[in-house]
Amino acid sequence: MGKASSSKKVARAAGTGGGRTSGGHRPWTYYGVIALVVVLGVLGTVVSRQNRNAQIANAGNSQPTVGGTPWNEAFAVYECGKFVPNIKTTKDPVGLTTNGDGIIRIHPYVKSAAGKNATLGKFASSIGMTLNAAELQVPGGHLYHDGDTCGGKVSHIYVKQFAYAGDPTGVVLNQNPDNILLQDQQMLTIAFVPSADKASIPAPPASVQTALKAAAASTATSTTVPTPAGIKPTTSTTIPTTATTKPTTATTKPTSATTAPTKATTATTAKP
C-alpha cells in the first residue's frame, strides 16, 4: 500500500509540471505581468492626454489687451456631420469679430473683452451667435438644443481645440463654451454631434487654416488696431516748427603787436 501510494504521488507531481509550487505560481505570475502591462498602458494614455491639455492651455503666455497686438484664431461650426458656411458679419461692438474667412479677430476695444474676458462666449454674443452648454445656433441657422438628435442619435454640443494650424489630433474641452479663452494662432471646431462621434470631430477646413496662416503673417507686419464702428478716428496733426536761427557774425579785430626793436648797447670797459 505504501509503495503504491508513493507511486501515485510521483505521477501526480509529474502531471502538474513538477509539484504544487511550480503548478500553483506559474499562472499567477503570467496574469500579473499582463495586468501590469495594461495598467502602464492606461497610465501612459492618461498622462499623454494631460500633457496635451496643458500644452493647449499654456500655449499663450500673454492675454489680449486693449490697444495691444491683434490676435487671430481659426474656428468652424460642425453640425450633424458637416460644416456650416463661415459666419460673416459687420458687427464688432467690443473688438471680437469675424469677416467670413473663419478667423476670429481678437482686438479688444474695451476691458470687458480683453484678458480673461476674451472668451468664446463673448465672441459668440458679439456676432449674434447662440452658444452655451445647452444651445447652439449660428446667425440665421437652426437652433440646436443639447439632447436633440442627429440622424436619429442623441447629440450634444462640444468644442474641440487644436494647438496650431495643421494639428492632426486636437482635444475636446470639458468646459462650458462660454468660458473657453480665445487663443492666438490656435483653432476651434464648435460641434453638435452624437457622443460616439466627438473624438472624430475634424479640425476647421483647409481654407480656414490657410486664412489663419495669412492672418498671422499680416499681423506680424502690422500692429494697427481697427477703429470700432461708429467711432471717428482721431487724426493727430503735428505742425513742424521751423527754427530760425540768425547767424552771429563774430568780428575779430586783428591786434597788431608792435615790438620795439631793442638796441644792443655795448659796454666798453676801459683798460687800465
TIDRENPA-737708 format. One line per field, with one value per residue (C-alpha): residue number from 1; residue in three letters; x, y, z. Coordinates in Angstrom, 1 decimal, padded with zeros to 4 digits. Layout:
<recs>
i = c(NUM  ...);
aa = c(ALA  ...);
x = c(X  ...);
y = c(Y  ...);
z = c(Z  ...);
</recs>
This chain:
<recs>
i = c(1  2  3  4  5  6  7  8  9  10  11  12  13  14  15  16  17  18  19  20  21  22  23  24  25  26  27  28  29  30  31  32  33  34  35  36  37  38  39  40  41  42  43  44  45  46  47  48  49  50  51  52  53  54  55  56  57  58  59  60  61  62  63  64  65  66  67  68  69  70  71  72  73  74  75  76  77  78  79  80  81  82  83  84  85  86  87  88  89  90  91  92  93  94  95  96  97  98  99  100  101  102  103  104  105  106  107  108  109  110  111  112  113  114  115  116  117  118  119  120  121  122  123  124  125  126  127  128  129  130  131  132  133  134  135  136  137  138  139  140  141  142  143  144  145  146  147  148  149  150  151  152  153  154  155  156  157  158  159  160  161  162  163  164  165  166  167  168  169  170  171  172  173  174  175  176  177  178  179  180  181  182  183  184  185  186  187  188  189  190  191  192  193  194  195  196  197  198  199  200  201  202  203  204  205  206  207  208  209  210  211  212  213  214  215  216  217  218  219  220  221  222  223  224  225  226  227  228  229  230  231  232  233  234  235  236  237  238  239  240  241  242  243  244  245  246  247  248  249  250  251  252  253  254  255  256  257  258  259  260  261  262  263  264  265  266  267  268  269  270  271  272);
aa = c(MET  GLY  LYS  ALA  SER  SER  SER  LYS  LYS  VAL  ALA  ARG  ALA  ALA  GLY  THR  GLY  GLY  GLY  ARG  THR  SER  GLY  GLY  HIS  ARG  PRO  TRP  THR  TYR  TYR  GLY  VAL  ILE  ALA  LEU  VAL  VAL  VAL  LEU  GLY  VAL  LEU  GLY  THR  VAL  VAL  SER  ARG  GLN  ASN  ARG  ASN  ALA  GLN  ILE  ALA  ASN  ALA  GLY  ASN  SER  GLN  PRO  THR  VAL  GLY  GLY  THR  PRO  TRP  ASN  GLU  ALA  PHE  ALA  VAL  TYR  GLU  CYS  GLY  LYS  PHE  VAL  PRO  ASN  ILE  LYS  THR  THR  LYS  ASP  PRO  VAL  GLY  LEU  THR  THR  ASN  GLY  ASP  GLY  ILE  ILE  ARG  ILE  HIS  PRO  TYR  VAL  LYS  SER  ALA  ALA  GLY  LYS  ASN  ALA  THR  LEU  GLY  LYS  PHE  ALA  SER  SER  ILE  GLY  MET  THR  LEU  ASN  ALA  ALA  GLU  LEU  GLN  VAL  PRO  GLY  GLY  HIS  LEU  TYR  HIS  ASP  GLY  ASP  THR  CYS  GLY  GLY  LYS  VAL  SER  HIS  ILE  TYR  VAL  LYS  GLN  PHE  ALA  TYR  ALA  GLY  ASP  PRO  THR  GLY  VAL  VAL  LEU  ASN  GLN  ASN  PRO  ASP  ASN  ILE  LEU  LEU  GLN  ASP  GLN  GLN  MET  LEU  THR  ILE  ALA  PHE  VAL  PRO  SER  ALA  ASP  LYS  ALA  SER  ILE  PRO  ALA  PRO  PRO  ALA  SER  VAL  GLN  THR  ALA  LEU  LYS  ALA  ALA  ALA  ALA  SER  THR  ALA  THR  SER  THR  THR  VAL  PRO  THR  PRO  ALA  GLY  ILE  LYS  PRO  THR  THR  SER  THR  THR  ILE  PRO  THR  THR  ALA  THR  THR  LYS  PRO  THR  THR  ALA  THR  THR  LYS  PRO  THR  SER  ALA  THR  THR  ALA  PRO  THR  LYS  ALA  THR  THR  ALA  THR  THR  ALA  LYS  PRO);
x = c(000.0  002.8  004.7  001.5  000.6  004.1  003.9  000.6  002.1  005.1  002.7  000.5  003.6  004.8  001.4  001.4  004.8  007.0  005.0  002.4  004.7  005.5  002.0  000.4  002.5  003.2  -000.4  -000.5  002.9  001.7  -001.6  000.3  002.6  -000.4  -002.2  000.9  001.2  -002.5  -002.1  001.0  -000.7  -003.7  -001.4  000.5  -002.6  -003.8  -000.5  -000.3  -003.8  -003.0  000.2  -001.8  -004.3  -001.6  000.1  -003.0  -003.9  -000.4  000.2  -000.2  001.7  000.0  -003.5  -005.1  -005.1  -006.9  -004.8  -002.4  -001.3  -004.3  -004.8  -006.2  -007.9  -009.5  -012.9  -015.6  -019.1  -019.7  -023.4  -024.5  -021.6  -021.0  -019.5  -021.8  -020.7  -018.3  -020.0  -019.8  -020.8  -020.3  -020.9  -017.9  -019.1  -016.2  -013.3  -014.1  -015.5  -015.1  -015.4  -016.3  -012.9  -013.3  -010.9  -011.9  -010.3  -009.3  -008.5  -010.4  -011.7  -012.8  -011.6  -014.8  -013.5  -009.8  -007.6  -009.7  -012.8  -011.8  -013.9  -015.6  -018.9  -018.1  -017.2  -020.4  -022.7  -020.9  -021.7  -025.2  -024.5  -026.1  -023.5  -023.5  -023.7  -027.4  -027.8  -026.1  -027.3  -025.3  -026.9  -029.8  -029.3  -031.1  -031.3  -030.0  -030.7  -028.4  -030.1  -031.6  -030.9  -028.6  -029.6  -031.7  -028.9  -029.0  -026.4  -024.6  -022.5  -018.8  -015.8  -012.6  -009.4  -006.3  -003.0  -002.0  -002.9  -002.2  -002.6  -003.9  -005.5  -006.9  -008.6  -012.3  -012.5  -014.5  -015.9  -018.8  -018.2  -019.0  -015.8  -013.3  -010.5  -009.6  -006.1  -003.7  -002.9  -005.0  -008.1  -011.6  -014.3  -017.7  -019.7  -023.2  -022.7  -023.6  -021.3  -019.8  -018.5  -016.9  -013.4  -013.5  -014.6  -012.5  -010.3  -011.5  -011.4  -008.1  -009.2  -009.7  -006.3  -004.7  -006.5  -005.1  -001.6  -002.2  -003.6  -000.6  001.7  -000.3  -000.3  003.4  003.9  001.2  000.1  -002.7  -005.8  -009.0  -011.3  -014.7  -017.8  -019.4  -016.2  -014.4  -010.7  -008.8  -006.2  -003.3  -001.7  001.7  002.8  006.5  008.3  010.8  013.7  015.1  018.5  020.2  023.8  026.0  029.0  031.9  034.2  037.5  039.7  043.2  045.6  048.8  051.6  054.3  057.5  060.0  063.4  065.9  069.2  072.0  074.3  077.9  079.5  083.1  085.3  088.5  091.5  093.8);
y = c(000.0  002.4  001.9  002.3  005.5  006.9  006.0  007.8  011.0  010.9  010.5  013.5  015.7  014.9  015.7  019.1  020.1  019.4  019.9  022.2  025.2  025.3  024.5  027.0  030.1  030.0  031.2  034.0  035.4  035.3  037.1  039.6  040.6  041.1  043.2  045.4  046.0  047.0  049.4  051.0  051.5  053.2  055.4  056.4  057.4  059.5  061.3  061.9  063.4  065.6  066.8  067.6  069.6  071.5  072.3  073.8  075.7  077.1  077.8  081.6  083.2  086.6  087.8  090.1  093.7  096.9  098.5  095.6  093.4  091.8  088.0  085.6  082.2  079.9  078.5  076.4  075.1  071.4  070.3  066.7  065.6  068.7  072.2  075.2  078.2  080.6  083.3  086.8  089.8  093.6  093.5  094.5  096.1  095.0  094.0  090.3  089.6  087.7  088.7  085.4  083.7  081.6  083.7  085.3  088.8  089.5  093.2  094.3  097.9  097.6  095.8  093.7  091.9  091.8  089.5  086.7  088.3  087.4  084.2  082.2  083.1  086.9  086.4  084.5  087.1  089.9  088.5  087.3  083.6  081.5  079.3  077.7  074.3  073.9  075.7  076.2  078.4  080.3  083.6  082.6  078.9  076.1  076.2  073.0  072.1  069.7  066.3  066.9  064.2  064.0  061.1  059.7  059.8  061.9  064.6  067.2  070.4  070.1  072.4  070.8  072.8  072.4  073.8  075.1  075.1  071.5  069.9  066.4  065.5  068.2  067.9  068.1  070.6  069.6  073.1  075.4  077.0  080.4  080.2  079.0  081.5  082.7  081.9  083.3  081.1  078.1  076.6  075.7  073.4  074.0  070.8  069.3  065.6  062.3  061.4  058.5  060.9  063.5  062.0  062.3  066.0  067.4  070.5  073.6  073.2  073.7  077.0  078.3  077.0  078.8  082.0  081.7  081.5  084.5  086.5  085.6  086.9  090.1  090.7  090.2  093.2  095.5  096.3  098.7  098.2  098.8  101.6  100.3  101.2  104.5  106.0  108.5  108.0  110.9  112.3  113.9  116.7  117.7  121.1  121.2  124.0  126.0  127.1  130.3  131.0  134.2  133.7  135.5  137.1  137.3  140.2  139.9  142.9  141.9  143.0  144.4  143.6  146.2  145.0  147.8  146.8  146.6  148.3  146.3  148.6  147.5  148.4  149.4  148.7  151.0  149.0  150.1);
z = c(000.0  000.9  -002.3  -004.4  -002.7  -003.3  -006.9  -007.3  -005.7  -008.1  -011.0  -009.9  -009.4  -012.9  -014.3  -012.7  -014.0  -011.0  -007.9  -006.2  -006.1  -009.8  -010.8  -008.4  -009.1  -012.8  -013.9  -011.3  -012.5  -016.1  -015.3  -013.1  -016.0  -018.3  -015.7  -015.2  -019.0  -019.1  -016.1  -017.6  -020.9  -019.3  -017.2  -020.3  -022.1  -019.2  -018.8  -022.6  -022.6  -019.5  -021.2  -024.3  -022.4  -020.6  -023.9  -025.3  -022.1  -021.7  -025.4  -024.9  -022.0  -022.6  -022.9  -025.5  -024.3  -025.3  -027.9  -028.0  -030.9  -032.6  -032.2  -034.7  -034.0  -036.6  -036.0  -037.7  -036.8  -037.5  -037.3  -037.7  -039.8  -041.9  -041.7  -042.0  -044.1  -042.5  -040.5  -042.0  -040.0  -039.7  -036.0  -033.9  -030.7  -028.4  -030.8  -031.2  -034.7  -037.9  -041.6  -043.4  -043.7  -040.5  -038.4  -035.0  -035.0  -031.4  -030.9  -027.8  -027.7  -024.1  -020.9  -020.8  -023.9  -023.0  -020.9  -019.2  -020.6  -024.2  -024.3  -026.9  -025.3  -025.5  -029.2  -029.9  -028.3  -030.1  -033.5  -032.8  -032.3  -029.6  -027.9  -024.5  -022.9  -023.8  -027.2  -030.5  -033.3  -035.9  -037.2  -039.4  -038.8  -037.0  -033.2  -031.7  -028.1  -026.1  -026.4  -029.9  -032.4  -035.5  -037.8  -035.0  -032.5  -029.3  -029.8  -027.7  -028.0  -028.0  -028.6  -029.9  -029.7  -031.9  -030.9  -034.3  -038.0  -039.1  -035.7  -036.6  -033.2  -031.0  -027.7  -026.7  -024.0  -020.9  -020.0  -020.8  -024.2  -022.7  -020.6  -023.2  -023.5  -027.0  -028.1  -030.6  -033.6  -032.4  -033.9  -032.6  -034.0  -032.4  -033.0  -032.5  -032.9  -031.1  -028.2  -030.2  -032.8  -030.5  -030.7  -034.5  -034.7  -037.5  -037.5  -039.4  -043.2  -045.1  -046.4  -042.9  -041.8  -044.8  -043.8  -040.3  -041.6  -043.8  -040.8  -038.8  -041.5  -041.8  -038.1  -037.9  -040.3  -038.9  -035.4  -036.4  -034.3  -036.3  -035.1  -033.9  -036.0  -035.1  -033.6  -035.7  -035.7  -034.2  -036.6  -034.8  -036.9  -036.0  -037.2  -037.8  -036.1  -038.1  -036.0  -037.4  -036.1  -037.0  -037.8  -035.5  -037.2  -034.9  -035.9  -034.5  -034.9  -035.6  -033.0  -034.3  -031.9  -032.4  -031.0  -030.5  -031.6  -028.8  -029.4  -028.1  -026.0  -026.0  -022.8  -023.3  -020.4  -020.1  -019.9  -017.2);
</recs>
